[in-house]
C-alpha cells in the first residue's frame, strides 16, 4: 500500500473525529453521555465503517516495513509526546494521592511507569541503527499495564449501555490504546517480525478511537465543567497515544525492509 492511501485512510478517521465533535457539542447530553438526536447505532455504524476501511488497508501494508526497523524521527517525537502526556496524567493522579483508593493508586504509579517507557521508546527511535529501548522486554510489558487496568475499569466499572455512546467510545479507546502499545513493544524488540499489517491496524484504530472519537467528548465535558482535570488528562494521554499510532500506521505503509542477504555458505 502506498503512503498516499494510508494518508487518505487517516484523513477519513480525522473527518470522523470532526463529525464526532459536532455531534458531541450539539446532540449529546454531556452530563449523562446519552445522545439527544438520532439513533445511537448510527454513531457505532460510522465508527465500524471506518474501522473496516482501516482493516482493509492493513491487508495491503507490507509485512515488514522499513520504518519499523530503523530510525524514525517522527515516531520518536510522538513517543516523547505520549510520554509527557502520561507523565502529566500521573502528576494529576499523584497530586490527589490521599483521596485515591488502592486501585487508583496502582493506576497512578503505572501511569508513571508508562511515561518512562514511552520516553525510553522515543529515545530509541532516534538512533541511526536499530536499538532496543531497554535491555529487557519486561519494561515494554510494564509500560502497558496501566492501559490493562484502564481497559478493565472502563469496561467493567464505568456505567455503559448502547445509548451511552461517549462512555462506550471511551472504553473502546482504552482497548485500542492497549493493543497498539502492545504492538509497539513487540516491534521495539523484534523489528524483523512480519507485523506491519497489525501495527497499521492497531495504530490507525488507536488514532480513530482515542484521538478522534473519545477525546472530543472528554474535552467537551471539561469545558462545561462536567469532567475533572484528571479526566481530561487521561483522555489527552490516550489521544497522544492515538497520534503516535497514526505516525506508526503511516510509516507501516511505506517501503518494505530489505531481506537479509544469505551468507556465503548458503545458511
ChimeraX attribute file (.defattr): number of C-alpha atoms within 10 A of each C-alpha:
attribute: neighborCount
match mode: 1-to-1
recipient: residues
	/A:1	15
	/A:2	15
	/A:3	16
	/A:4	12
	/A:5	14
	/A:6	25
	/A:7	16
	/A:8	11
	/A:9	19
	/A:10	22
	/A:11	13
	/A:12	16
	/A:13	26
	/A:14	17
	/A:15	14
	/A:16	20
	/A:17	23
	/A:18	15
	/A:19	16
	/A:20	23
	/A:21	20
	/A:22	13
	/A:23	17
	/A:24	25
	/A:25	14
	/A:26	13
	/A:27	16
	/A:28	20
	/A:29	16
	/A:30	22
	/A:31	11
	/A:32	14
	/A:33	20
	/A:34	19
	/A:35	20
	/A:36	15
	/A:37	11
	/A:38	9
	/A:39	10
	/A:40	15
	/A:41	12
	/A:42	10
	/A:43	20
	/A:44	15
	/A:45	11
	/A:46	14
	/A:47	20
	/A:48	12
	/A:49	12
	/A:50	20
	/A:51	20
	/A:52	14
	/A:53	14
	/A:54	24
	/A:55	18
	/A:56	13
	/A:57	21
	/A:58	25
	/A:59	15
	/A:60	16
	/A:61	28
	/A:62	21
	/A:63	21
	/A:64	23
	/A:65	25
	/A:66	21
	/A:67	22
	/A:68	27
	/A:69	22
	/A:70	19
	/A:71	18
	/A:72	21
	/A:73	16
	/A:74	16
	/A:75	25
	/A:76	23
	/A:77	18
	/A:78	23
	/A:79	28
	/A:80	23
	/A:81	21
	/A:82	27
	/A:83	27
	/A:84	20
	/A:85	25
	/A:86	31
	/A:87	23
	/A:88	20
	/A:89	25
	/A:90	25
	/A:91	18
	/A:92	17
	/A:93	25
	/A:94	19
	/A:95	13
	/A:96	13
	/A:97	14
	/A:98	9
	/A:99	11
	/A:100	15
	/A:101	10
	/A:102	10
	/A:103	10
	/A:104	17
	/A:105	18
	/A:106	14
	/A:107	22
	/A:108	25
	/A:109	16
	/A:110	21
	/A:111	31
	/A:112	23
	/A:113	22
	/A:114	29
	/A:115	26
	/A:116	19
	/A:117	26
	/A:118	32
	/A:119	22
	/A:120	20
	/A:121	25
	/A:122	24
	/A:123	19
	/A:124	24
	/A:125	26
	/A:126	18
	/A:127	15
	/A:128	11
	/A:129	11
	/A:130	17
	/A:131	19
	/A:132	20
	/A:133	21
	/A:134	15
	/A:135	9
	/A:136	10
	/A:137	16
	/A:138	10
	/A:139	19
	/A:140	25
	/A:141	16
	/A:142	15
	/A:143	24
	/A:144	24
	/A:145	19
	/A:146	23
	/A:147	24
	/A:148	16
	/A:149	18
	/A:150	22
	/A:151	21
	/A:152	15
	/A:153	14
	/A:154	20
	/A:155	18
	/A:156	11
	/A:157	10
	/A:158	13
	/A:159	11
	/A:160	16
	/A:161	12
	/A:162	12
	/A:163	16
	/A:164	17
	/A:165	24
	/A:166	28
	/A:167	23
	/A:168	20
	/A:169	22
	/A:170	24
	/A:171	23
	/A:172	21
	/A:173	30
	/A:174	26
	/A:175	23
	/A:176	28
	/A:177	30
	/A:178	25
	/A:179	21
	/A:180	27
	/A:181	26
	/A:182	20
	/A:183	19
	/A:184	24
	/A:185	23
	/A:186	17
	/A:187	19
	/A:188	23
	/A:189	19
	/A:190	15
	/A:191	22
	/A:192	18
	/A:193	14
	/A:194	14
	/A:195	21
	/A:196	30
	/A:197	23
	/A:198	20
	/A:199	32
	/A:200	32
	/A:201	29
	/A:202	30
	/A:203	30
	/A:204	33
	/A:205	32
	/A:206	33
	/A:207	32
	/A:208	32
	/A:209	28
	/A:210	32
	/A:211	27
	/A:212	26
	/A:213	30
	/A:214	29
	/A:215	28
	/A:216	25
	/A:217	27
	/A:218	25
	/A:219	21
	/A:220	18
	/A:221	21
	/A:222	17
	/A:223	12
	/A:224	10
	/A:225	12
	/A:226	15
	/A:227	17
	/A:228	12
	/A:229	16
	/A:230	18
	/A:231	18
	/A:232	20
	/A:233	22
	/A:234	21
	/A:235	25
	/A:236	24
	/A:237	28
	/A:238	29
	/A:239	27
	/A:240	26
	/A:241	30
	/A:242	30
	/A:243	25
	/A:244	29
	/A:245	32
	/A:246	29
	/A:247	24
	/A:248	26
	/A:249	32
	/A:250	24
	/A:251	23
	/A:252	31
	/A:253	29
	/A:254	21
	/A:255	16
	/A:256	17
	/A:257	16
	/A:258	10
	/A:259	8
	/A:260	7
	/A:261	8
	/A:262	8
	/A:263	7
	/A:264	6
	/A:265	5
	/A:266	6
	/A:267	6
